[in-house]
Amino acid sequence: VWAAVRQLHETGTTVLLVTHETDEAEALCDRIAVMYAGRLVEAGTPAEIVSRHASRATVWFSLPDSPDLLLPLINRLEGVRAVEQKGGQFTVHGDRRMIAYVGAALVQLGTVPTDLGAHVPDLGDALLSLLPGQPARDADVPGPGGGVPGAVPGAPVYTGSEMAGGRR
């Protein structure tokens, strides 16, 4: 189906795609309209919707013998909004750019933790924030062990509503 939609797009045909699959919408649609309970709640390109509703990324890692300068260093990095430390476990929240800055800082210190992980928000995260009763994804980004019980840490969980998207 994806190949057929792409082929139609290449010939200049407008396609209206209705889906519950966020990866499909993100890959195939130039613009998306998000509907919930029969009402339009958001519209834009996938990147615009993610930027407006799920712009916060998270990096996590463990350094049991972390240098004393690590926490102040990470707090000063561009794009970092908050740093949590529990013992040797670190969770860093910020915009997408901070992922590169945190990685570079760790390399500069001469250590790259084996459990280094990152969650980059996607369309699924943005759509979750649009559902009534759901926490804003900018305020609640999963880290290690976070998110929905039974879900893969950092993986988006999409619980419903509809998307209609199109390609021109």
Secondary structure by P-SEA (a helix, b strand, c coil): caaaaaaaaaabbbbbbbbccaaaaaacccbbbbbccccccccccaaaaaaacccbbbbbbbccccccaaaaaaaaccccccccccccbbbbbccccaaaaaaaaaaaaccccccbbbbbbcaaaaaaaaccccccccccccccccccccccccbbbbcbbbbbbbcc
